[in-house]
């Protein structure tokens, strides 16, 4: 019968006792105990030189291992992992290298974490994919709420804004609701601090979008700043893949099984995470560099006064009425109630009878006289 792990020493002793009996057939004993002949003879030699107790399993680890990672380095890896429990071997090694610390190979760190009982298995991607990013910082920002998390009393709704190119976390706010006023407050603060992006990507729902597809006053306010607002495809959160992925990281590294006491406590934890994420945490998509190394403030500062639209004097200009329409060519043309009180320009296209309605520098409607 094969050796069982729970009784291996007893079975070794029993095998040795039988093998040393006069007239014993060691080959037959090896087959009976389910071990190889070389293993069986090794046990016999051990017993003859060291007595029956020498049959017990001995450690095969060499007494000296010159290639073993120094204990001080192992301790530093374990300590770093304790600070960042969600970091794998690749991130740990990248951080050590970036801070001029001794950095074992990724496989060595993985083995070390296994020995310490800190990981069960290395996660691997399930499928290959192609990353896409805008070529410059502030070309596009992604913005979204990450749902809600419980507090001791009430809920917190983390609001995240991420730069597409650098993955720099611009905003991570513990909001008490998902209302437009909260979004405007935190977004305006970010625009004042970091400058203006060219495009802002959100999902389709409130407070920034409309289920009907109509423009919102939120969008109109950003269009006046020269920011284009685009929305992800309905039911396709992967359109905002980077901010959605950031949500997962925040959820894993900030929110545990014990709820925060209140919004202030949640905000302190989010601030601490954002600082590490932006300044220290290696990012695989950035060649294991932190986002701060790839981000720079926009060259378009937030204006102290929102400028008027720069329409040519010979263009057809109309004011949008309270019901969201303009009057031109003897007819009413609907533009959208969000534009009420704003001035738009009517510009010809290359097709006879087809005109573009432009608000600042963005097309918001078309008029077809054909």
C-alpha positions in Angstrom: 0.0 0.0 0.0 1.3 3.5 -0.8 2.5 5.7 2.1 -0.1 8.1 3.5 1.1 11.5 4.6 -0.5 11.3 8.0 1.3 8.0 8.9 4.5 8.2 6.8 7.0 8.0 9.7 5.2 5.0 11.2 5.1 3.3 7.8 8.8 4.0 7.2 9.6 2.4 10.6 7.4 -0.6 9.8 9.1 -1.0 6.4 12.6 -0.8 7.9 11.8 -3.3 10.6 10.5 -5.8 8.0 13.4 -5.1 5.6 16.0 -5.8 8.3 14.4 -9.2 9.1 16.6 -12.2 8.1 15.5 -13.5 4.7 13.3 -10.5 3.8 12.7 -9.7 0.1 13.3 -5.9 -0.1 12.0 -5.7 -3.7 8.7 -7.4 -2.7 8.4 -5.1 0.4 8.9 -2.0 -1.8 6.1 -3.2 -4.1 3.9 -3.9 -1.1 4.5 -0.4 0.4 4.2 1.3 -2.9 7.7 2.8 -3.0 10.6 2.6 -5.4 13.4 0.2 -4.7 15.9 3.1 -4.5 13.7 4.7 -1.8 13.5 1.4 0.0 17.3 0.8 0.0 17.8 4.4 1.1 15.6 3.8 4.2 17.5 0.6 5.0 20.9 2.4 4.8 19.6 5.2 7.0 18.5 2.7 9.7 21.7 0.7 9.6 23.7 3.8 10.2 21.4 5.7 12.6 18.9 3.3 14.1 15.2 2.7 13.6 14.3 6.4 14.2 16.5 7.4 11.2 13.7 5.9 9.1 11.6 8.9 9.8 11.3 11.4 7.0 14.2 13.9 7.0 14.1 17.4 5.5 15.6 17.5 2.0 16.4 21.2 2.3 20.2 21.7 2.0 21.9 23.0 5.2 23.3 25.9 3.2 21.6 27.7 0.3 23.8 30.5 -1.2 21.1 31.5 -3.7 18.4 32.0 -1.0 17.0 35.5 -0.7 18.4 37.2 2.4 16.0 37.3 5.3 16.1 41.1 5.5 14.9 41.3 1.8 12.1 38.7 2.5 11.1 40.7 5.5 10.9 43.9 3.4 8.7 42.2 0.8 6.4 40.8 3.4 6.1 44.3 5.1 5.4 46.0 1.8 2.7 43.3 1.0 1.2 44.0 4.4 0.9 47.7 3.5 -0.6 46.9 0.1 -2.5 43.5 0.4 -3.9 43.8 -3.1 -0.5 44.1 -4.8 0.9 41.1 -6.5 4.5 40.1 -7.1 4.9 42.3 -10.2 3.8 45.5 -8.4 5.8 44.7 -5.4 9.0 44.2 -7.4 8.4 47.4 -9.5 8.0 49.4 -6.3 11.2 48.0 -4.9 13.1 48.8 -8.1 11.7 52.3 -8.2 12.9 53.0 -4.7 16.4 51.4 -5.2 15.6 48.5 -2.9 16.8 44.9 -3.4 14.2 43.3 -5.7 14.1 39.6 -6.1 12.7 38.1 -9.3 8.9 38.1 -9.7 8.9 34.3 -9.4 10.9 34.5 -6.2 8.5 37.0 -4.7 5.5 34.9 -5.7 7.1 31.8 -4.0 7.9 33.9 -0.9 4.2 35.1 -0.7 3.1 31.5 -1.1 5.3 30.3 1.7 4.0 33.1 3.9 0.4 32.1 3.2 -0.4 35.5 1.6 -1.6 34.3 -1.8 -3.1 31.1 -3.0 -2.5 31.3 -6.7 -1.2 33.9 -9.2 -4.0 35.5 -11.2 -3.7 35.2 -14.9 -5.6 37.1 -17.7 -8.3 34.9 -19.2 -8.0 36.3 -22.7 -5.7 38.6 -24.7 -6.9 42.2 -25.3 -5.8 45.4 -26.9 -5.5 48.5 -24.7 -6.5 51.9 -26.1 -5.6 55.2 -24.6 -5.7 58.8 -25.8 -2.3 60.1 -26.7 -2.0 63.0 -24.3 -3.1 63.8 -20.8 -6.4 65.6 -20.6 -7.5 64.5 -24.0 -10.3 62.7 -22.3 -11.5 62.2 -18.7 -13.7 59.4 -17.6 -16.2 60.1 -14.8 -18.7 57.8 -13.0 -20.1 56.9 -9.6 -19.0 53.5 -8.3 -22.4 52.6 -6.9 -22.7 52.7 -3.1 -21.1 51.2 0.0 -22.7 51.0 3.4 -21.7 53.2 6.3 -22.5 52.6 10.0 -25.4 54.9 9.3 -26.4 55.6 5.7 -24.4 55.1 2.5 -21.4 56.5 0.6 -21.4 57.0 -3.2 -17.8 57.4 -4.3 -17.4 59.7 -7.3 -14.4 59.0 -9.5 -12.8 61.0 -12.3 -9.8 59.5 -14.1 -7.5 60.8 -16.9 -7.6 58.3 -19.8 -4.0 58.7 -20.9 -2.2 58.5 -17.6 -4.8 56.8 -15.4 -4.2 59.6 -12.9 -7.0 59.8 -10.3 -8.2 63.3 -10.5 -11.2 62.9 -8.1 -12.2 60.3 -5.6 -14.9 61.8 -3.4 -17.1 60.3 -0.7 -20.5 61.7 -1.7 -23.6 61.3 0.3 -25.8 61.2 -2.8 -25.6 61.0 -6.6 -27.2 64.3 -7.4 -26.1 66.9 -9.9 -25.2 69.4 -7.3 -22.6 67.1 -5.8 -21.1 66.3 -9.2 -20.9 70.0 -10.2 -19.1 70.9 -7.0 -16.4 68.2 -7.3 -16.0 68.5 -11.1 -15.7 72.3 -10.9 -13.0 71.9 -8.2 -11.1 69.5 -10.4 -11.4 71.8 -13.5 -10.0 74.6 -11.4 -7.1 72.5 -10.1 -6.2 70.6 -13.2 -7.5 72.7 -16.1 -9.9 71.7 -18.9 -10.0 68.4 -20.7 -11.1 68.3 -24.3 -13.6 65.5 -23.8 -15.5 64.1 -20.8 -16.9 60.6 -21.0 -19.8 59.5 -18.8 -22.5 57.0 -18.9 -26.1 57.8 -20.1 -27.9 58.2 -16.9 -28.5 61.1 -14.6 -27.1 63.4 -13.3 -25.0 64.0 -16.4 -27.0 62.3 -19.1 -30.6 61.8 -20.1 -32.3 58.5 -20.8 -34.1 60.2 -23.7 -30.8 61.3 -25.3 -31.7 65.0 -25.0 -28.9 67.4 -23.9 -28.8 68.3 -20.2 -27.9 71.6 -18.6 -24.9 69.9 -17.2 -23.7 69.2 -20.7 -24.4 72.7 -21.9 -22.4 74.2 -19.0 -19.4 72.1 -20.1 -19.9 72.9 -23.8 -19.6 76.6 -22.9 -16.1 75.7 -21.5 -15.1 74.0 -24.7 -15.5 70.5 -23.3 -17.2 67.9 -25.4 -19.4 65.5 -23.4 -19.8 62.0 -24.8 -21.7 59.0 -23.3 -20.9 55.3 -23.3 -23.1 52.9 -25.2 -26.1 51.9 -23.1 -25.6 48.6 -21.2 -21.9 48.6 -22.2 -19.9 49.7 -19.1 -16.7 48.5 -20.9 -16.9 51.8 -22.8 -15.6 53.4 -19.6 -13.3 50.5 -19.0 -10.5 52.5 -17.2 -12.7 54.1 -14.6 -14.7 50.9 -14.1 -11.4 49.0 -13.5 -10.4 51.8 -11.0 -13.7 51.2 -9.2 -12.7 47.5 -8.8 -9.3 48.5 -7.3 -10.9 51.0 -5.0 -13.5 48.5 -3.8 -10.8 45.9 -3.2 -8.2 48.1 -1.5 -10.4 50.6 0.4 -13.7 49.1 1.3 -13.6 46.0 3.6 -16.2 44.0 5.4 -16.5 46.6 8.3 -18.3 49.8 7.1 -16.7 53.2 7.8 -18.3 55.2 10.5 -19.3 58.2 8.4 -18.5 60.1 5.2 -15.5 61.8 6.8 -13.9 58.5 7.6 -14.6 57.1 4.1 -13.0 60.3 2.6 -9.9 59.9 4.7 -9.5 56.4 3.4 -10.1 57.4 -0.2 -7.6 60.3 0.1 -4.9 57.9 1.4 -5.6 55.4 -1.4 -5.6 58.1 -4.1 -2.2 59.4 -2.9 -0.6 55.9 -3.1 -2.4 55.1 -6.3 -1.2 58.2 -8.1 2.3 58.6 -6.5 3.5 55.1 -5.7 1.5 52.2 -7.0 3.1 50.7 -10.2 0.7 50.4 -13.0 1.1 47.6 -15.6 -0.3 49.7 -18.5 2.3 52.4 -17.7 5.4 50.1 -17.8 5.0 49.7 -14.0 5.3 53.4 -13.3 2.8 55.3 -11.2 0.3 57.5 -12.9 1.9 60.8 -11.7 4.9 60.1 -14.1 2.5 60.3 -17.1 0.2 63.1 -16.1 0.5 66.9 -16.4 -1.9 69.7 -15.8 -3.9 70.9 -18.8 -2.7 73.8 -20.9 -6.3 75.2 -20.9 -6.9 76.7 -17.4 -10.3 77.2 -16.0 -11.5 80.7 -17.0 -12.3 83.3 -14.4 -15.2 84.3 -16.8 -16.9 82.0 -19.2 -16.5 83.6 -22.7 -19.3 84.3 -25.1 -19.5 82.2 -28.2 -17.2 83.4 -31.0 -19.6 83.5 -33.9 -18.8 85.4 -37.1 -20.7 88.6 -37.6 -22.2 87.4 -41.0 -23.5 84.2 -39.5 -27.2 83.5 -38.9 -27.6 83.8 -35.1 -30.7 82.8 -33.1 -31.6 82.7 -29.4 -33.1 79.5 -28.1 -36.6 80.1 -26.6 -37.8 78.9 -23.3 -39.4 75.8 -24.8 -36.1 74.8 -26.5 -36.8 75.9 -30.1 -35.5 78.6 -32.5 -37.4 80.5 -35.2 -35.9 80.6 -38.7 -37.1 80.6 -42.2 -40.7 80.8 -41.1 -40.6 77.7 -38.9 -39.8 76.6 -35.4 -36.9 74.2 -35.0 -36.3 72.3 -31.8 -32.8 72.5 -30.3 -33.5 71.4 -26.7 -34.7 73.0 -23.5 -31.2 72.7 -22.0 -30.1 75.5 -24.4 -32.9 77.9 -23.4 -31.6 81.4 -23.3 -28.4 80.5 -25.2 -27.4 81.8 -28.7 -26.7 79.4 -31.5 -25.3 79.8 -35.1 -26.9 78.3 -38.2 -24.2 77.3 -40.7 -24.6 75.7 -44.2 -23.1 72.3 -44.9 -21.8 71.1 -48.3 -25.3 69.9 -49.1 -28.0 72.3 -50.4 -30.8 72.8 -48.0 -29.0 71.1 -45.1 -27.7 73.3 -42.2 -25.8 72.7 -39.0 -26.8 74.3 -35.7 -23.7 75.1 -33.7 -23.4 76.0 -30.0 -19.9 77.5 -29.3 -17.8 75.1 -31.4 -20.0 72.0 -31.2 -22.8 70.9 -33.5 -26.1 70.4 -31.5 -28.7 69.9 -34.2 -29.3 70.0 -38.0 -32.0 71.7 -40.1 -33.1 70.1 -43.3 -35.0 72.3 -45.7 -35.1 69.7 -48.5 
